[in-house]
Structure formats: C-alpha cells, structure tokens
Amino acid sequence: MQTILRILLSAVAVFVTAYILPGVKIANFLTAIVAAIFFAVVNAFIKPVLVILTLPINILTLGFFTLVINALLVMLVAAIVPGFEIRSFWWAMLYSVILSIVSYVLNTTFK
C-alpha cells in the first residue's frame, strides 16, 4: 500500500510540474503514472551507474553535473513514455529541478 501511495504522489508531482512548465506536455494522468514508474526504475538502476561513471566531473563541478544527469534521465523517460514530451534539454533541466521541489513538498505534506 505504501508503494502505491508513493507512486501516486510521484504521478501527481509529474503531472503538476508538467502543468507549470510550458515546455513540457503530458497527455493525461495515466501517462503521469507510467512516467512516475519509469522515473522510479531509472532512478533506481541507471542513475547510480551514471553518477559513479561521472564521479570525476562531478567532483570538479562540485556536484552540479548531477543536474545534467537528471535532465538526461528526464529526456530518456520522455523518449520512452508516449504522451510525455519535453521540448529541449533546458526544459528537461528545469523540469527535473521543479519536479524535485514538488516531490519534496508532496512527500513531506502526506508523510
């Protein structure tokens, strides 16, 4: 039950963030749920590998390269999930930052 609630909160965060930004389009709430599931899978399996592989550049940029990794992963999910579109890399970067903020607010509110 806890997992379903987390996925639904993530889907709400994905949907709200897409509504806020004009460069990001999401078809409906079902697409947001699918995108939230893909975000969870990508963040669990692919992101740790990328962070370890890019550790030297992350150290040089004081961790700011992680924002680039997040934007690339958002673009990957947008390429996989039909109905989830992002116009450019910069919209993906802004989307990842705002998605983190919205997710934090929702998770602390409904904890």
N, C-alpha and C positions, 0 to 999 in steps of 0.2 A: 504494500500500500504506500509506503514511504517513497519507493522508486517512481510509482505512477504520479504521486504528487509533485515530485521534483521535475519530472518530465513535463507535466502540465505547467508548472511555474516557468520552466525554461521556454516552453512554447509561447506562453504569454509574453515573456521578455523578448523573444524573437519577433513576435507579431507587433508589439508596441514599438520596438526600436525601428522596425521597417516602416511603421506608420509615421514616425517622427521624421525620418530622413527621406528626402525626395529622390535620392539616387538609388534607393533600394525598394524593390517591389516584391510583395509576397501575395500569392493568389488568394489564399483563404487560411482558416485556422488549422485545417487538416495538413496543409503544406507546412505550417509553422510547427506542428507536432513532429512531422517527418524530419524537418530541418533540425529541430532540437535533439532528436535521437541521433542524427548524423553528427551533430556538434559534439555530443557526448562520446560517440565512438572515436571520432577524430581526435578529440582532446585526450582520450584515454590511451590511444595506441600510437598515433602518428606524431603528435606534438612533443612527447618526451624524447623521441628519437631525434627530431629536428633540433630541439634545444640542446641536446648533447652534441650533435654534429656541428652546431654553430656556436659552441661554447667560446672559442677564441674571439670571434667577432662580438659576441655578447659581452664579454669582459671588456673589450676595447670600447664599446659604445655604452658601457655602464648599464646594460640590460635593455636599452631601447630597441635593439634589434628584435626583441621578442614581439614588439608591436608589428613589425614586418611579418614575422612568422604567423601571428594571429590573423593578419589581413590576408595572407596567402591561404591559410586554412579556411577562412570565410569564403574566399573565392573558390576553393575546392568544393566546399559544401554547396555553394550556389551552382557550380557546374554539374553536380551530381543530382540535386533535388530539382525536379521540374516544377516550375511555378515560383521559384525563388531566383530573382535576378538582381545583380549588382552591376552598376554602370562602369565603374573603374576601380583601380587599385586604391585610390584615395577615399572613395566612398566605402570600400571594404575596411580600410583602416579606421575611419571614423565610426563605422558600424560596430567594429569589434570593441572600440573604447566605450561607446554608449551602451552596447549590449552588456558589457561587464558592470557598468554602473547600474543599469536597470535590473540586472540579475541580482546584484548585491542588495539593492533596496527591496526587491520582492522576497528574497530569501530571508532577510532579517525581519521583514514585516510578518511573514507567515511561518516563522520558525516555531 
